[in-house]
């Protein structure tokens, strides 16, 4: 049997889509690990000022 020569039809996802999925998945994993280890965005926010009245209880 003779196979037809010529371009084969593309099947599956393009390479650039797979690459973006891998990069996006890696970033998602890094973000989850950072949030679970206590390095989230709240760590970089300023703390509310503590006044003397709040400390003394008056």
C-alpha positions in Angstrom: 0.0 0.0 0.0 1.4 3.4 -0.9 1.0 6.3 1.6 0.0 9.7 0.2 2.8 12.2 0.3 2.2 15.7 1.3 1.4 17.8 4.3 -0.3 15.9 7.1 -3.2 17.7 8.8 -2.4 19.3 12.2 -3.9 17.5 15.1 -4.0 18.7 18.7 -3.1 22.0 20.2 -0.5 24.3 18.7 2.9 24.4 20.4 2.5 28.0 21.6 -0.8 27.1 23.4 1.0 24.2 25.2 3.8 26.5 26.1 1.5 29.1 27.6 -0.4 26.5 29.5 2.8 25.1 31.1 4.0 28.6 32.0 0.6 29.6 33.4 0.4 26.4 35.4 3.8 26.9 36.8 2.9 30.5 37.9 -0.3 29.3 39.5 1.7 26.7 41.5 4.2 29.3 42.6 1.4 31.7 43.7 -0.4 29.0 45.7 2.9 28.0 47.4 3.7 31.6 48.2 0.2 32.2 49.7 0.3 29.0 51.8 3.8 29.8 53.1 2.8 33.3 54.4 4.3 35.4 51.6 1.0 36.8 50.3 0.1 40.4 49.4 -1.0 41.2 53.0 2.6 40.9 54.1 3.5 44.0 52.2 0.7 46.2 53.3 1.2 48.8 56.0 -0.1 47.9 59.5 -2.7 50.3 61.1 -1.1 52.8 63.4 -1.5 52.0 67.1 -2.5 55.0 69.2 -1.6 55.5 72.9 -5.4 55.3 73.8 -5.7 51.9 72.1 -2.7 50.6 74.0 -3.7 51.9 77.4 -7.3 50.9 77.0 -8.8 54.4 77.8 
